[in-house]
Amino acid sequence: MKKITLIAMMLLAVTAVAQDKMMTKTGKITFEASVPAFEEVKAKNDAVTCVLNPKTGEIASLALMKGFRFKVALMEEHFNENYVESDKYPKSTFKGKIENFDASALTATPKDYTIKGKLEMHGKSKDISMTGKIRKTDGGIEIISSFYVNADDYGIAIPSVVKSKVSNKVAVKCEFTVK
């Protein structure tokens, strides 16, 4: 009987902790590595998971690399096979914290917050910092951030044949509404 009571209490505790987190599975990440005067190198993933703990400001996201869609199918194929090697490195993750985050102080007007954490991609991990615009909406908490990453920081080599057509400095934009 004691074991059943203990198990029931543990399940209740896990459920209570899980309710403290807000999440989405329909977040968006867009990246662009275009170079002027050449074909656009841009992709979007509309199925990114993001989890926010509104009490602590801890935030994490996960994007499947094969979820990025390009206008040109051949670019998508090259991205997955030659650049990010999606079969070997299927996902990209970010784990971090929103500094001085106070969910109770959020309003409909976006406020700038610093988000710091670790971005892992292509088997490499790097500390990054970005500014995020965060606001309260009818649908939850909206988080929008933009930052740059260097492909070579993550061991992603750009072949010399296309080096002048693809930027090593990649602009990344994230849009999440967690509920």
N, C-alpha and C positions, 0 to 999 in steps of 0.2 A: 504494500500500500504506500509505503514511504517513497518507493521508486516511482510509482505512478504520479504521486503528488509532485515530486522533484521534476520529473519530465514535463508535466503540465506547466509548472512555474517557469521552466526554461523556455518552453514554447511561447508562453505569454511574454517573457522578457524579449525574445528575439522579435516577436511581432511588434512590440512597443518600439524597439529600436528601429525596425524597418520603416515604421510610420514616420519617423523623424526625417527621412530622406525624401527629397523631391527628385523626379527624374523625367527624362524623355527618351524615346527611341527614334524620334523623328527630327533630331537636330541636323543642322546643315553646316558643312565645311566646304568652302570654295578655295581653290588655290589657283594662282596664275604665275607662270614662269615665262611669259611672253617677252620678246625682244622687239623693239620698234622696227617696222618695215618687213617683218616676217609674219608667218601664219600664227594666229593666236594659239597659245599653249595654256589652256584653262580647263579645269574640271570641277565637278560638283558632286558631293555625296549627300543625299537627303535622308540617310538612315543611320545617323550617328547617335550613339547612346551617350547621355550625359547625366551624372548623378551629383546632386548638391545636398550637403548637410547644412540647412539654414541656421542651425545653432552654432556651428563652428566655422562655417565658411569654407570647409573642405569641398573640393570639386574634383571630379574625375570624368574623363571621356574616353570613348573607344570608337575608332573608325576602322571598318574593314577596307583594306586597300582596293579590293575588287569592286567596291561600291562606288568608286569615282567614275563619273561619266563624262566623256569628251564629246565634242561635236563631230570629230572625225574618228571612226572606229579604229583605224590603223594607229592613231596616237594612243588610244586606250590599250591596244595590244602591246605596243612598245613600252608604255608606262608599266604595265603589269609584268611583262617578260624581261625587259632589259634594264629598267631603271630601279623600281622598288622590289622587284623579284617577289611578287605577291604569293607565289606558292611556298617560298621559303620564309617570307616575313609577311604573314597575312593581315596583320593589324598594326595600327598606330595607337598609342595610349598617352594620355596626359593625366598626371596626378599632381594636385597642388592645393593652394589655399588662396582665398580672396582676403587680402589684408584689410583689417578693420571693418569686416563685414558685419552689418546689423540688419537682419531681415525686417525687423519691426520698424526701421527708419525708412524703408523703401517707399517711394511714391510713384506716380505715373510719369514723373519727370526723370529721365535717365541721369544717373550719377556715375562719375568715373571712379573706378576702383583699380588697384594694382593686383594682378593675379600672378603669383609666382609658383613654379613647380618644375616637374621633370617631364620632358617630352621624349617618348621612346618610339623610334621608327627605324626600320631596316636594321634591327639588331643593335642599334646604338642609342645611347641615352644622353640627354643634355639638359642642364638647367636653363630655363627660359623665364622671362618676365614680360608681361604685356599689360596694357590698359584695357579694361573691360567697361562697357557702358551697361549698367544694370538698373532695371526698373521693375515695378510691380505692374502687372497687367491683369485683365479679367481672366486670362488663361493661366496665370501663374507668375513666375519670375522670369523675366527676359534678360538674357546675357548675350551681348554682342561684343566681340573682340576682333582685332586685326593685329597681325604681327608678321615678321619676316623670319624665314629660316634659310640657312645655306645648305644646299644639297650635299656638299662635300663634308659638312659637319656630321652627317649621318651615313657617310660612306656610299652615297649615291653618286656614281660617276656619270658624267655627261660625255658621251663619245665625241671625239675630236671632229668627226664629220658634221655634227650638228651643234657644236659648241657655240657658234656665232648665232644660232637660231633659238637656243633655249637658255634662259637665265639661270645661273647658279643661285641667285637670290630670289627666293620664292615668296610671294605675298600670299598670306593665309588669312581667311576670314571665317569666323565661327559664329553661328547664330543658334541659340538654344532657348526654348521656353520650357522650364521645368515645372511640373505640377506635383 
